[in-house]
Amino acid sequence: MALALLRRRASGVLKEFHRLTQSLSRNAVDSHVENYIVDDFLNRDYGSAYGVTRQSRIELVAKIRSVLANVPSATRMLYHVVLARELLAIPPASEGDVIECGAYKGAASASLSLVCALAQRKLWICDSFAGLPTGESEIARNYSHLRLTGHYRQGMYSGALAEVRENVAKYGSIGQCEFVQGLFSDSLRAIPAKFVFAFIDVDLTSSMKDCIRQIWPRLADEGLVYTDDSCDMEVVRVWFDDGWWQKELGQRAPGYVGTGCGLPVSVNGSSLGYVQKIADVNKSYERGSWFAGS
């Protein structure tokens, strides 16, 4: 009896040790991936068309680290670097501003404003500045890839306009920014701009639909929409809903890269994904040599 009990305890200890070592190993791999992506951003020519040098990118990454060290954020350092990389890769000849929907305390806003200063583009920062709205925020959400479930509540991710503005002024480039307060269903209509890049972190399906209705028709060809809602299948489903897209925007749904598990920038899964607006694939894509008839 005593031996059997000892074996069970030993087995339990070994399982816990295995779990901890696996977790440490995955975190170590994640750290290496983040370092690789940051090094790639620093050492390649991202932004060179805007006159951005390697030293400029080094200074940008240092400022992004400062943002995240001082401003509460729902997004990781790695995501900010990916957004910077993709925004600086847009050709200067592509006309349009940058828009962020869902600001929280302004961490991503500050980082994006720094990139917009380098790219000489205006940044529209849009939020109710009162947290998540009522209704859908009480519905349970399931993140199947992460095996997590829970629900949002009214007022979550709240950052007052004055607080967000102060954080952007202190850590970002507020001269690039316009702040737009209100629910997306109303506030986005008043923005007169066209866009080349959008970052949407709104959590709720209804809010994502409101953003798509107003942003997509004004998004430049080959423009990008990044979101931080990849893991929530109910939100991602909107990008594949042909019926909704035909009714609201008169076209097929464009799909979404990173569905369910996000872009492969983390062994633990990520919440970052994107959609690119392509009017003509024959103009925008290279022909794959492995396709028959290519």
N, C-alpha and C positions, 0 to 999 in steps of 0.2 A: 504493500500500500504506500509506504513512504517513498519507495523507489519510483512508483508510478507518478506520485505527486511531484517528485523532483524532476522527472522527465517532462511533465507538462509545463512546469515552471521554466525549465531550460528551453523548451520549445517556444514558449511565449517570449522569452528574452531574445532568442535568435530571430524570431519574426520581427520584433521591434527594432533590433539592430539592423536587420535587412531593410526595413522601411526607412530608417534614418539614413543609412548609407545611400540608398537609392535616391532619397530626397536631396542629399548633399551632392550626389553625382549629377543629378538633373540641374540643380542650381549652378553648379560649376560649369556645365555645358552652356547654360543660358548666359552666364557671364562671358564666356568665350565668344558666343554668337554676337552679343552686344558689342564687345570690343572689336570684332571683325567688321561689323557694320559701321561703327564709328570711324575706324581706321580707313575703311573704303571711302567713306564720305570725305574724310580729310585729304586723302592722297590722290583721288581722282579729280577730274576737272569740273565737278558740279558747280554751276553758276558762272563758268568762265565767259559765257556769252553776255553776262551782265557785268563783267569786269571783276568778278569775285575771285580772289586769290586763295591760295592755301592758307595764308596767314589769316585772311578774313574768316575762313571756315573754322580755323582753330579758335579764334576769338568768339565766333558764334557758338560753338559747342561749349566753351567755358561759360558763356552767358546763359545758355540753356541749363547747364548744371546749377548755376546760381538761382535761376527761376525756380527749379524744382527743390532746391534746398530751402527756399524761403516762402513758397506759395503752395498751399495744399492742392493736390492734383489727383484726378482720377485716371490719369494717363502716365505711362512710364517714359523715362528718358529716351529709351530706344524708339518709341513712337514719335517723339518730337524730332529726332534725327531723321527718321524715315520721311516724315512730312516735309522737313526742310529739303531733303534730297530730291523728292519728287517735285516740289514747287520750283526749285532752282533748275530742274531739268526741262521745264516748260520754255519753249522758245520765246524770246522777247517780242517777236513779231505777233505772237498770239495775244490779241487784245482782250482785256478784261481785268476785273478785280478779284480779290480773294474774300471768301465769306466763311465765317465760323458760326455754327448754330449749336448752342449749348456751351456756356462759358464756365460754369461753376465758380471758382474763385479767380479765374483768369490766368492760370498757369499756361495752358496751351495758347491762350490769346497772346500772352507776352512773348512766347517763343515764336509764334507765327508772325507777330508784328516785327520782330527782329529780322526774320527772313524776308518779309515784305519790304523792309527798308533796303535790303540788299538788292531785291528784284525791282524796286521802285514801283510797287503796286499798293493800292489802298486795301485795307483790311476792314471788313464790316463785321462787328462783333454783336451777335444777336442772341437775346435771351429775355425771359420774363424777369430775370434777376430776383425771382421769388421761389425758385425750386420747381420741382415737378408739379404739374397741375393735378386737378382732382380726377375722379373717374377711373380711367385705365390704370392709373398708378397703383391701384389696389389689387390688380389682377396678378396672379402668381406667374412667375417667369421661370422657364426651364432652360438651362444651359447644358445641353446633352453631352457635348464633347468633354466638358469639365465635370460632368456628373454633379451639378449644383442646381439647387432650386431655391426660390425665395420670392419676395415681392417688393416692389417699390412702394413708397408711401408719399402722400402729398407733402410738398415742401423739401423733399430730399434734394441734395446737390444745390442748395441755395447759396448764392453769393450776391450781396447787394450791389447795385450799380456803382455806388461810391467806392466800395471795397475793390471791385474788379478794376475800376478805372485807376485807383491808387496803385494796385499791384502792377498794372501794365505801365503806368508812368514811372514806377520805381525800377522795374526790372526789364521792361521792353522798350518799344519805340512808339510812344503814344501818338506821335505826329502822323503815323501811318493810318490811324484808326478812326472809325466812326462807330459809335455805340448806338444800337437800335433796341429799345426796350418794348416788350409786349409779347403776346402769344404769337407764334409763328404764322398762324392762320390769318392774322391781320397785319402784323408788323412787316413781314417780308414784302408785301405788296407795295409798300411805300418806298422801297429801295429802287433808285433809278438805274442801277448799274447792270452791266453784263459781267459774267464771271469766267475765269479760267480754272479756278480751283476752289473746292469747298471741303471743309472739315465739319462733319455732322456727328454730334455726340448727344443724342436726345433721348435715348432709352426706350421711348414709347412708340408703338406702331403708328398711332394717330399723328404724333409729332413728326415722325419720319415722312409720312404722306404729305403733311403740310409743307415740309421743306422741299420735297421733290416737286410738288406742283409749281412752286415759285422759282426754284433754282434751275431745274432741268431745261426749261425752254430758253433760258438766258445763258446757258453754259456753252462756251465755245466748242467747236468741233475739236475733238481730241482732248477736251478738258477733263479734269479728274474730280471725282467725288470720293473722298476717304471718309470712313465712318469708324467709330469705336464701338459698334454694336454688332460685330460679326457673330458672336456666340449665341445671341438671342434669335432663335429660328423664327419666332413670330415677327420680328422686325425685318430680318433678312428676306423672309417670304415675299415681302412687298416688291422686291427687285425682280421676282420671277412671276408675278401675277399679271399675265397677259390681259385678262379681262379688265383689271383696274387701269392698267397703262393705256389700253385702247380707249376706255371711257374718258379718262382724265387728260391724256396727252396725245391720243391719236396715233400710237405706235406700239410695237411689241415691247415687252419688258426686256431690258438690256442684260439681266443677270447680274451676278456679283462674285467677285474674286475673294475667296476667304470664307465662304459660307460655312457656318457652324463652328469652325476651329480657328479662323483668322489666318493671316499670312504666316508662312513658316519662318518666323523670326524668334521662336521660342519652343523648346521641347515640352514646355508645360502648356502650350497653346497660347494664342494671342487673341485679342479682341479687335484687331485692326484689319480692315479690308477695304476694297475699293471697287469703283465702277468707272469705266472710261466711256465717254460719249463718242461714238464713231458713226459718222454719217455715211461713209463709203469705205468698206473694208478693203476694196481693191486699191484705194488710194493710201490707206493708213497702215495696212499690214504687208509684210513681206510674204512671198509665196513659199510655202513649205516644200522643200525638195523631195520629201518622202511621199507626197500626195501623188496619186496616179494622174498623169496628164500634165504635171507641172513642167 
